[in-house]
């Protein structure tokens, strides 16, 4: 993910520095892309792959969603 691009999945969210998360969420909401990101992460959480599920869960927590 480049410095100016927005996250598209768990890996991108987890790669964000913590200080950039609030501004990134705001940008995603402005562009009406936040819901799509959360849907992609939810698909990862429903994966049969435990590692992918763990990344998805961690990404949602990083975005401020409770466990």
Residue frames as a rotation matrix with the C-alpha (Angstrom) as fourth column:
UNK 1
0.588 0.809 0.000 0.00
0.809 -0.588 0.000 0.00
0.000 0.000 -1.000 0.00
UNK 2
-0.315 -0.703 0.638 1.50
0.652 -0.649 -0.393 3.35
0.690 0.292 0.663 -1.00
UNK 3
-0.881 -0.136 -0.453 1.50
0.451 -0.531 -0.717 6.36
-0.143 -0.836 0.529 1.30
UNK 4
-0.788 0.579 -0.209 -1.51
-0.597 -0.802 0.028 7.94
-0.152 0.147 0.977 -0.45
UNK 5
-0.451 0.655 -0.606 -3.64
-0.262 0.552 0.792 4.84
0.853 0.516 -0.077 -0.99
UNK 6
0.036 0.587 0.809 -6.35
-0.996 -0.045 0.076 3.61
0.081 -0.808 0.583 1.31
UNK 7
-0.746 -0.342 0.571 -6.44
-0.468 0.880 -0.085 0.11
-0.473 -0.331 -0.817 2.82
UNK 8
-0.151 0.669 -0.728 -8.27
-0.883 0.239 0.404 -2.62
0.444 0.704 0.555 0.93
UNK 9
0.495 0.307 -0.813 -7.98
0.012 0.933 0.359 -5.50
0.869 -0.187 0.459 3.41
UNK 10
0.975 -0.052 -0.217 -6.65
0.223 0.180 0.958 -6.72
-0.011 -0.982 0.187 6.73
UNK 11
0.196 -0.980 0.036 -3.00
0.979 0.197 0.043 -6.67
-0.050 0.027 0.998 5.68
UNK 12
-0.192 -0.224 0.955 -3.27
0.472 -0.875 -0.110 -3.01
0.860 0.430 0.274 4.66
UNK 13
0.720 0.517 0.463 -5.00
-0.171 -0.514 0.841 -2.05
0.672 -0.685 -0.282 7.91
UNK 14
0.870 -0.407 -0.277 -2.39
0.454 0.443 0.773 -3.89
-0.192 -0.799 0.570 9.97
UNK 15
-0.025 -0.926 0.376 0.41
0.978 -0.100 -0.182 -2.13
0.206 0.363 0.909 8.05
UNK 16
0.409 0.247 0.879 -0.93
0.223 -0.961 0.166 1.33
0.885 0.129 -0.448 8.93
UNK 17
-0.799 -0.596 -0.074 0.88
0.272 -0.248 -0.930 3.24
0.536 -0.764 0.360 11.66
UNK 18
-0.305 0.724 -0.619 -1.46
0.950 0.183 -0.254 3.69
-0.071 -0.665 -0.743 14.63
UNK 19
-0.504 0.039 -0.863 -1.36
0.250 -0.950 -0.189 7.47
-0.827 -0.311 0.468 14.27
UNK 20
-0.920 0.127 -0.370 -2.78
-0.389 -0.381 0.838 7.29
-0.034 0.916 0.401 10.73
UNK 21
-0.777 0.629 0.018 -5.82
0.629 0.775 0.053 5.18
0.020 0.052 -0.998 11.57
UNK 22
-0.122 0.809 -0.575 -8.23
0.483 -0.458 -0.747 8.02
-0.867 -0.369 -0.335 12.50
UNK 23
-0.245 -0.018 -0.969 -7.43
-0.623 -0.763 0.171 10.00
-0.743 0.646 0.175 9.33
UNK 24
-0.970 -0.126 -0.206 -7.63
-0.238 0.633 0.737 6.85
0.038 0.764 -0.644 7.23
UNK 25
-0.537 0.844 0.000 -11.06
0.763 0.485 -0.427 5.99
-0.360 -0.229 -0.904 8.63
UNK 26
0.015 0.528 -0.849 -12.21
0.027 -0.849 -0.528 9.55
-1.000 -0.016 -0.027 7.90
UNK 27
-0.566 -0.299 -0.768 -10.92
-0.718 -0.279 0.638 9.32
-0.405 0.912 -0.056 4.32
UNK 28
-0.970 0.237 0.050 -12.62
0.238 0.891 0.387 5.95
0.047 0.387 -0.921 3.80
UNK 29
-0.227 0.935 -0.274 -15.92
0.693 -0.042 -0.719 7.34
-0.684 -0.353 -0.638 5.11
UNK 30
-0.109 0.134 -0.985 -15.64
-0.387 -0.918 -0.082 10.45
-0.915 0.373 0.152 2.89
UNK 31
-0.681 -0.241 -0.691 -15.04
-0.730 0.160 0.664 8.24
-0.049 0.957 -0.285 -0.16
UNK 32
0.377 0.907 0.189 -17.83
-0.910 0.400 -0.105 5.90
-0.171 -0.133 0.976 0.96
UNK 33
0.135 -0.449 -0.883 -15.37
-0.498 0.740 -0.452 2.96
0.856 0.501 -0.124 1.05
UNK 34
-0.527 -0.374 0.763 -15.33
-0.846 0.147 -0.512 2.16
0.079 -0.916 -0.394 4.77
UNK 35
0.363 0.770 0.525 -18.25
-0.748 0.577 -0.329 -0.27
-0.556 -0.273 0.785 4.59
UNK 36
0.799 -0.110 -0.592 -16.62
-0.428 0.587 -0.687 -2.12
0.423 0.802 0.421 1.68
UNK 37
-0.283 -0.959 0.022 -13.40
-0.619 0.165 -0.768 -2.50
0.733 -0.231 -0.640 3.66
UNK 38
-0.392 0.198 0.899 -15.27
-0.851 0.294 -0.436 -3.85
-0.351 -0.935 0.053 6.68
UNK 39
0.725 0.688 -0.019 -17.16
-0.624 0.646 -0.440 -6.31
-0.291 0.330 0.898 4.43
UNK 40
0.430 -0.652 -0.624 -13.87
-0.428 0.462 -0.777 -7.58
0.795 0.601 -0.080 2.96
UNK 41
-0.592 -0.665 0.455 -12.44
-0.701 0.146 -0.698 -8.03
0.398 -0.733 -0.552 6.44
UNK 42
0.064 0.698 0.713 -15.57
-0.845 0.418 -0.333 -9.90
-0.531 -0.582 0.616 7.55
UNK 43
0.823 0.168 -0.542 -15.10
-0.489 0.694 -0.528 -12.29
0.288 0.700 0.654 4.60
UNK 44
-0.160 -0.957 -0.240 -11.57
-0.465 0.288 -0.837 -12.92
0.871 -0.023 -0.491 5.85
UNK 45
-0.511 0.020 0.859 -12.91
-0.853 0.108 -0.510 -13.62
-0.103 -0.994 -0.038 9.35
UNK 46
0.520 0.787 0.332 -15.25
-0.691 0.616 -0.378 -16.26
-0.502 -0.033 0.864 7.90
UNK 47
0.175 -0.557 -0.812 -12.36
-0.827 0.364 -0.428 -17.97
0.534 0.746 -0.397 6.10
UNK 48
0.949 0.099 -0.300 -11.51
0.036 0.909 0.415 -21.58
0.314 -0.405 0.859 6.96
UNK 49
0.080 -0.996 -0.039 -7.87
0.494 0.073 -0.866 -20.42
0.866 0.051 0.498 7.30
UNK 50
0.575 0.169 -0.801 -7.14
0.818 -0.133 0.559 -19.66
-0.012 -0.977 -0.215 10.99
UNK 51
-0.480 -0.827 -0.294 -4.31
0.787 -0.554 0.273 -17.24
-0.389 -0.100 0.916 10.11
UNK 52
-0.701 0.300 0.647 -6.60
0.342 -0.655 0.674 -15.20
0.626 0.693 0.356 7.86
UNK 53
0.423 0.884 -0.202 -9.30
0.572 -0.088 0.815 -15.17
0.703 -0.460 -0.543 10.54
UNK 54
0.238 -0.417 -0.877 -6.78
0.913 -0.212 0.348 -13.92
-0.331 -0.884 0.330 13.10
UNK 55
-0.817 -0.553 0.166 -5.61
0.572 -0.737 0.360 -11.13
-0.077 0.389 0.918 10.78
UNK 56
-0.316 0.791 0.524 -9.19
0.348 -0.417 0.840 -10.09
0.883 0.448 -0.143 10.10
UNK 57
0.582 0.520 -0.625 -10.02
0.741 -0.021 0.671 -9.99
0.336 -0.854 -0.398 13.79
UNK 58
-0.148 -0.740 -0.656 -6.91
0.858 -0.426 0.287 -7.96
-0.492 -0.521 0.698 14.57
UNK 59
-0.816 -0.134 0.562 -7.66
0.480 -0.699 0.530 -5.54
0.321 0.703 0.635 11.72
UNK 60
0.166 0.950 0.264 -11.19
0.431 -0.310 0.847 -4.89
0.887 -0.027 -0.461 13.00
UNK 61
0.540 -0.034 -0.841 -9.86
0.833 -0.120 0.540 -4.30
-0.119 -0.992 -0.037 16.51
UNK 62
-0.546 -0.828 -0.129 -7.30
0.768 -0.556 0.317 -1.89
-0.334 0.074 0.940 15.11
UNK 63
-0.627 0.412 0.661 -10.14
0.317 -0.640 0.700 0.01
0.712 0.648 0.271 13.42
UNK 64
-0.807 0.230 0.544 -11.84
-0.553 -0.615 -0.561 0.33
0.205 -0.754 0.624 16.79
UNK 65
0.234 0.897 -0.374 -14.35
-0.593 0.436 0.677 -2.50
0.771 0.064 0.634 16.68
UNK 66
0.065 -0.186 0.980 -14.66
-0.951 0.287 0.118 -4.53
-0.304 -0.940 -0.158 19.90
UNK 67
-0.860 -0.505 0.078 -13.82
-0.479 0.850 0.218 -8.22
-0.177 0.150 -0.973 19.97
